[in-house]
């Protein structure tokens, strides 16, 4: 039985893409994504966090208040890594347009004592300093508007309401009305790209900055303690994704990446690459690759394949050498998403390319499937500086 390795090269050349106002939420132990245009909620991944706030910095870094400090959320693996050790629990988190981070520490003294406002370097994860002691207790949420002004939400035994917080003095100005119901408590606050303030806990609502009044948008959440708007999608993207056969598979780089349907099935891993630096693979390493699938290329898909996908296995077998050792088989495809350069056809792709590598050194390629935008892909053999035979897969974009 031949060894199989399926590789997909996904190349996206886009500058940052502004998307619909998608809201990333940590709902107790589940990372979710809410489309604030349609109201659709998607479960992204489980997450080991009971958040004390969330903020997205100008660099795109996603910060989460967790435990005794601030952690960074990886948008692809959804793992949390240490960023800033505060030594105390974080109850509200914000990042201003200039990269300054702010956080709330609930009163370290008896209940009812005022909360403390801190600032820190949200790009480096250091320089934590006390701004001042507020005039409020039980501040549960924090957000920065486009001008760097801070907004908070206080939850007390008598009710809840919106506050404005001076980022230089920690002075608190109460705004508007006081709510009593838990559905009007905001454990998080954030502004969308249009400057609209949102917040909530078991619900997601728009909040009037002049009055503090809620306008319900979505409900059914368990306990959202951290949420932030993904104002822009990823920057330039290049991905190497490893799958299990020819067919149709979805691929998306984290919750904000473009969603592709590839011409391979069973994606198992991916690796970022750059278009100007086409990755090369040592043929000897590919021949030694472990078996990841044993199905024929023509029947590997377990889901609906894109139109035209399908490979007559005989096209490859016709090139087999009688009595030779089992070859390694894989398929390669390049996909591109670039709405800035190609607004009329932002998603383009090559056809699939099925490759068979023989231990004798023979390489056979057979195109399959369809191309979008006329993109083509081919195989290229070379010898690297270490004297190893390598294979790479250049591609062409006719519309550029």
C-alpha positions as CSV (number, residue, x, y, z in Angstrom):
1,X,0.0,0.0,0.0
2,X,1.5,3.4,-1.0
3,X,2.3,6.0,1.6
4,X,0.1,9.1,1.2
5,X,0.7,12.7,2.1
6,X,-1.6,15.4,1.0
7,X,-0.4,19.0,1.0
8,X,-2.4,22.1,0.3
9,X,-0.6,25.5,-0.2
10,X,-3.0,28.3,0.7
11,X,-1.7,31.7,-0.3
12,X,-3.6,34.9,0.5
13,X,-1.9,38.1,-0.5
14,X,-4.4,40.5,1.1
15,X,-3.8,43.6,3.1
16,X,-5.9,43.7,6.3
17,X,-9.6,43.1,5.4
18,X,-12.3,45.0,7.2
19,X,-15.1,42.6,7.9
20,X,-18.6,42.9,9.2
21,X,-18.6,43.8,12.9
22,X,-17.9,40.3,14.3
23,X,-17.7,40.0,18.1
24,X,-15.4,37.5,19.8
25,X,-16.8,36.3,23.2
26,X,-15.7,34.1,26.0
27,X,-18.9,32.6,27.3
28,X,-17.8,31.0,30.5
29,X,-15.6,28.2,29.0
30,X,-16.5,28.5,25.3
31,X,-15.1,30.9,22.7
32,X,-17.8,32.1,20.4
33,X,-18.2,34.5,17.5
34,X,-21.3,36.7,17.0
35,X,-22.1,38.3,13.7
36,X,-23.7,41.6,14.8
37,X,-25.3,42.1,11.3
38,X,-27.2,38.8,11.3
39,X,-27.2,37.7,15.0
40,X,-25.7,34.3,14.1
41,X,-23.6,32.8,16.9
42,X,-20.9,30.3,16.1
43,X,-19.1,28.1,18.7
44,X,-15.4,28.5,17.9
45,X,-13.6,26.3,20.5
46,X,-13.6,25.4,24.2
47,X,-11.3,27.6,26.2
48,X,-9.8,27.2,29.6
49,X,-10.6,30.7,30.8
50,X,-13.1,32.4,33.1
51,X,-12.3,35.9,31.7
52,X,-11.8,39.1,33.6
53,X,-12.1,41.1,30.4
54,X,-10.9,41.0,26.8
55,X,-9.3,43.6,24.7
56,X,-7.8,43.7,21.1
57,X,-4.8,45.9,20.7
58,X,-3.9,47.9,17.5
59,X,-1.3,45.2,16.8
60,X,-4.1,42.6,16.7
61,X,-3.0,41.0,19.9
62,X,-5.9,39.6,21.8
63,X,-5.6,40.1,25.6
64,X,-7.6,38.3,28.2
65,X,-7.8,39.0,31.9
66,X,-7.3,35.6,33.5
67,X,-6.2,34.5,37.0
68,X,-3.7,36.9,38.5
69,X,-2.8,38.7,35.3
70,X,-3.3,39.2,31.6
71,X,-2.8,36.5,29.0
72,X,-2.6,36.5,25.2
73,X,-5.2,34.4,23.2
74,X,-3.8,32.7,20.1
75,X,-6.4,33.3,17.3
76,X,-5.6,30.0,15.7
77,X,-4.9,27.5,18.4
78,X,-7.0,29.4,21.0
79,X,-4.4,28.7,23.6
80,X,-3.6,31.3,26.4
81,X,0.0,32.3,27.1
82,X,1.4,34.5,29.9
83,X,1.7,38.2,29.1
84,X,1.5,40.3,32.2
85,X,1.7,39.1,35.8
86,X,-0.3,41.5,38.0
87,X,-0.5,39.5,41.2
88,X,-4.2,40.2,41.5
89,X,-7.4,39.3,39.6
90,X,-8.3,41.5,36.6
91,X,-12.0,42.6,36.4
92,X,-11.9,44.9,33.3
93,X,-9.5,45.2,30.4
94,X,-9.1,47.8,27.7
95,X,-6.5,48.8,25.1
96,X,-6.4,52.4,23.7
97,X,-5.5,53.2,20.0
98,X,-2.0,54.2,21.1
99,X,-1.3,50.7,22.5
100,X,-1.8,51.6,26.2
101,X,-3.5,49.0,28.3
102,X,-5.8,49.6,31.2
103,X,-7.2,47.3,33.8
104,X,-9.4,47.3,36.9
105,X,-8.5,45.8,40.2
106,X,-11.5,45.4,42.4
107,X,-11.1,46.9,45.9
108,X,-8.3,45.1,47.7
109,X,-9.8,46.2,51.0
110,X,-13.2,45.4,52.5
111,X,-16.3,45.2,50.2
112,X,-17.5,48.6,49.2
113,X,-14.0,50.1,49.0
114,X,-13.2,51.8,45.7
115,X,-11.6,50.0,42.8
116,X,-8.1,50.7,41.5
117,X,-7.2,51.7,37.8
118,X,-3.9,50.5,36.4
119,X,-2.2,51.2,33.1
120,X,0.4,49.0,31.3
121,X,2.3,48.6,28.0
122,X,-0.1,46.5,26.0
123,X,2.5,45.9,23.3
124,X,5.4,44.7,25.6
125,X,3.4,43.4,28.6
126,X,5.2,45.4,31.2
127,X,5.3,48.8,32.9
128,X,2.3,48.1,35.1
129,X,1.5,51.3,37.2
130,X,-1.3,52.5,39.4
131,X,-3.2,55.4,37.8
132,X,-5.4,56.0,40.8
133,X,-8.1,54.9,43.1
134,X,-11.6,55.3,41.6
135,X,-14.6,56.6,43.4
136,X,-16.6,53.5,42.5
137,X,-16.6,49.9,43.8
138,X,-17.5,46.8,41.8
139,X,-16.4,48.0,38.4
140,X,-16.9,44.9,36.2
141,X,-16.0,46.1,32.7
142,X,-13.8,48.4,30.9
143,X,-13.5,49.7,27.3
144,X,-11.7,52.4,25.3
145,X,-13.3,54.5,22.6
146,X,-11.5,55.7,19.4
147,X,-10.3,58.8,21.3
148,X,-8.7,56.8,24.2
149,X,-11.5,57.6,26.7
150,X,-12.3,54.9,29.1
151,X,-15.8,53.6,29.9
152,X,-16.8,51.2,32.7
153,X,-19.8,49.4,34.1
154,X,-20.4,49.2,37.8
155,X,-22.4,46.4,39.3
156,X,-23.5,46.9,42.9
157,X,-26.1,45.6,45.4
158,X,-28.3,48.4,44.4
159,X,-28.1,48.2,40.7
160,X,-25.8,48.8,37.7
161,X,-24.9,51.6,35.4
162,X,-22.5,53.1,32.8
163,X,-19.5,55.2,33.9
164,X,-16.9,57.3,32.2
165,X,-13.4,57.0,33.7
166,X,-10.6,59.5,33.3
167,X,-7.5,57.6,32.1
168,X,-5.2,60.1,33.8
169,X,-6.8,60.5,37.2
170,X,-9.2,57.4,37.6
171,X,-12.0,59.8,38.4
172,X,-15.4,58.2,37.7
173,X,-18.4,60.0,36.2
174,X,-21.7,58.2,36.5
175,X,-23.9,58.3,33.4
176,X,-27.6,57.7,33.0
177,X,-29.9,55.2,34.7
178,X,-29.4,52.4,37.1
179,X,-30.6,48.8,36.2
180,X,-31.6,46.2,38.6
181,X,-32.0,43.1,36.5
182,X,-29.1,40.8,35.8
183,X,-29.9,40.9,32.1
184,X,-28.8,44.5,32.2
185,X,-25.5,43.9,33.9
186,X,-22.5,44.4,31.7
187,X,-19.5,42.2,32.6
188,X,-17.8,43.4,29.4
189,X,-17.9,46.5,27.2
190,X,-16.4,47.2,23.8
191,X,-16.9,49.6,20.8
192,X,-17.4,48.4,17.3
193,X,-15.7,50.0,14.3
194,X,-18.6,52.5,13.9
195,X,-18.2,53.8,17.5
196,X,-21.2,52.0,18.9
197,X,-20.8,50.8,22.5
198,X,-21.9,47.2,23.3
199,X,-22.0,45.2,26.4
200,X,-23.7,42.5,28.4
201,X,-23.4,39.3,30.4
202,X,-26.2,36.8,29.6
203,X,-27.2,39.0,26.7
204,X,-25.5,41.2,24.1
205,X,-26.9,44.7,23.8
206,X,-26.1,48.1,22.3
207,X,-25.6,50.8,25.0
208,X,-26.5,54.5,24.6
209,X,-23.4,56.5,25.7
210,X,-25.6,59.4,26.7
211,X,-28.1,57.5,28.9
212,X,-26.6,54.1,29.6
213,X,-29.8,52.5,28.2
214,X,-29.7,49.0,26.8
215,X,-31.1,47.9,23.4
216,X,-31.2,44.1,23.4
217,X,-29.5,42.4,20.4
218,X,-29.0,38.8,21.3
219,X,-29.5,36.5,24.3
220,X,-29.1,32.9,25.3
221,X,-25.5,33.3,26.7
222,X,-24.4,31.7,29.9
223,X,-21.9,34.2,31.4
224,X,-19.9,36.4,29.1
225,X,-17.0,38.0,31.0
226,X,-14.9,39.0,28.1
227,X,-15.7,40.1,24.5
228,X,-14.1,42.3,21.9
229,X,-14.8,43.3,18.3
230,X,-12.6,41.9,15.5
231,X,-12.5,45.1,13.5
232,X,-10.2,43.7,10.8
233,X,-9.3,40.4,9.4
234,X,-5.8,39.0,8.9
235,X,-3.0,40.7,7.1
236,X,-1.0,38.9,4.4
237,X,-1.5,35.2,4.6
238,X,0.4,32.2,3.3
239,X,-0.5,28.7,4.5
240,X,0.7,25.2,4.0
241,X,-2.1,22.8,5.0
242,X,-1.6,19.1,5.2
243,X,-4.7,16.9,4.5
244,X,-5.7,13.4,3.8
245,X,-7.0,13.1,0.2
246,X,-8.6,14.7,-2.8
247,X,-12.0,16.1,-2.2
248,X,-13.5,19.1,-0.4
249,X,-12.4,20.4,3.0
250,X,-13.0,23.8,4.7
251,X,-10.0,25.8,5.9
252,X,-10.0,29.0,8.0
253,X,-7.2,30.7,9.7
254,X,-8.7,31.3,13.1
255,X,-12.1,33.0,13.7
256,X,-11.2,36.0,11.5
257,X,-9.6,34.4,8.5
258,X,-11.2,33.8,5.1
259,X,-13.1,30.5,4.8
260,X,-11.8,28.4,1.9
261,X,-13.2,25.2,0.5
262,X,-10.2,23.3,-0.8
263,X,-9.8,20.5,-3.3
264,X,-8.5,18.1,-0.7
265,X,-10.1,16.2,2.1
266,X,-9.2,15.8,5.8
267,X,-6.8,18.7,6.5
268,X,-4.6,17.6,9.4
269,X,-2.1,20.5,9.9
270,X,-1.1,23.8,8.3
271,X,2.1,25.9,8.2
272,X,2.4,29.6,7.3
273,X,4.6,30.3,4.2
274,X,5.3,33.4,2.0
275,X,4.5,33.7,-1.7
276,X,8.0,35.0,-2.5
277,X,9.5,32.1,-0.6
278,X,8.0,28.9,-2.1
279,X,8.6,26.1,0.4
280,X,10.6,23.1,-0.7
281,X,10.3,19.6,0.6
282,X,13.2,17.1,0.8
283,X,12.1,14.1,-1.3
284,X,13.8,11.7,1.0
285,X,11.7,13.0,3.9
286,X,8.5,12.7,2.0
287,X,9.3,9.1,1.1
288,X,9.8,8.4,4.8
289,X,6.6,10.0,5.8
290,X,4.2,7.9,7.9
291,X,1.0,6.5,6.3
292,X,-1.8,9.0,6.9
293,X,-4.4,7.5,4.6
294,X,-4.9,4.4,2.5
295,X,-7.8,5.2,0.3
296,X,-7.5,5.8,-3.5
297,X,-7.4,9.4,-4.7
298,X,-10.5,9.0,-6.7
299,X,-12.6,7.9,-3.6
300,X,-10.9,9.8,-0.7
301,X,-13.5,12.5,-0.3
302,X,-16.0,12.0,2.5
303,X,-17.9,15.2,1.8
304,X,-19.1,17.1,-1.2
305,X,-16.2,17.9,-3.6
306,X,-15.9,21.1,-5.6
307,X,-17.2,20.7,-9.2
308,X,-14.6,18.9,-11.3
309,X,-12.7,17.4,-8.4
310,X,-12.0,13.7,-8.8
311,X,-8.9,11.9,-10.0
312,X,-8.7,8.8,-12.1
313,X,-6.1,6.8,-10.1
314,X,-5.2,5.1,-13.4
315,X,-3.7,8.4,-14.6
316,X,-1.0,7.9,-11.9
317,X,-0.8,4.1,-12.0
318,X,0.0,4.3,-15.7
319,X,3.4,5.8,-14.8
320,X,4.2,3.1,-12.2
321,X,7.3,1.1,-12.6
322,X,6.6,-2.7,-12.3
323,X,8.2,-4.1,-9.2
324,X,9.2,-0.7,-7.8
325,X,8.8,0.1,-4.1
326,X,5.6,1.8,-3.0
327,X,5.6,5.5,-3.9
328,X,4.4,8.5,-1.8
329,X,1.3,10.2,-3.2
330,X,0.0,13.6,-2.3
331,X,-1.9,16.5,-3.9
332,X,-1.1,20.2,-4.0
333,X,-3.3,23.3,-4.5
334,X,-2.8,27.0,-4.1
335,X,-5.7,29.2,-3.0
336,X,-5.7,33.0,-2.7
337,X,-8.0,35.6,-1.0
338,X,-7.3,39.2,-2.0
339,X,-10.3,41.6,-2.1
340,X,-8.0,44.7,-2.2
341,X,-6.2,43.8,-5.4
342,X,-9.0,41.7,-6.9
343,X,-12.3,43.2,-5.7
344,X,-14.2,41.5,-8.5
345,X,-12.7,38.1,-7.9
346,X,-11.2,38.1,-4.4
347,X,-11.0,34.3,-4.1
348,X,-8.9,32.5,-6.7
349,X,-7.3,29.1,-6.8
350,X,-5.3,26.7,-8.9
351,X,-6.5,23.3,-10.0
352,X,-5.3,20.4,-7.8
353,X,-2.1,18.7,-8.7
354,X,-1.7,15.0,-7.7
355,X,1.9,14.0,-7.2
356,X,3.5,10.6,-7.0
357,X,7.1,10.3,-5.8
358,X,8.9,7.0,-6.4
359,X,11.9,5.8,-4.3
360,X,13.8,5.6,-7.6
361,X,13.6,9.3,-8.0
362,X,10.8,9.4,-10.5
363,X,8.2,12.2,-10.1
364,X,4.8,12.0,-11.8
365,X,2.2,14.8,-11.6
366,X,-1.4,14.9,-12.9
367,X,-3.7,18.0,-12.7
368,X,-7.3,17.5,-11.5
369,X,-10.2,19.7,-10.5
370,X,-10.7,23.3,-11.5
371,X,-8.8,26.6,-11.5
372,X,-10.4,29.9,-10.6
373,X,-9.0,33.0,-12.2
374,X,-6.7,31.0,-14.4
375,X,-4.2,30.2,-11.7
376,X,-1.8,27.3,-12.5
377,X,0.5,25.2,-10.4
378,X,3.3,22.9,-11.4
379,X,6.1,20.8,-9.7
380,X,9.8,21.8,-9.8
381,X,12.7,19.6,-8.8
382,X,16.0,20.9,-7.5
383,X,19.0,20.0,-5.3
384,X,19.6,22.1,-2.1
385,X,22.9,23.2,-0.6
386,X,23.1,20.0,1.4
387,X,22.9,17.9,-1.8
388,X,19.4,16.7,-1.1
389,X,16.8,16.4,-3.9
390,X,13.9,18.7,-3.2
391,X,10.5,19.4,-4.7
392,X,8.6,22.7,-4.7
393,X,5.4,23.9,-6.3
394,X,5.5,27.3,-8.0
395,X,2.3,28.9,-9.2
396,X,1.1,31.6,-11.6
397,X,-1.6,34.3,-11.1
398,X,-2.5,35.6,-14.6
399,X,-4.6,38.5,-13.4
400,X,-1.7,40.2,-11.6
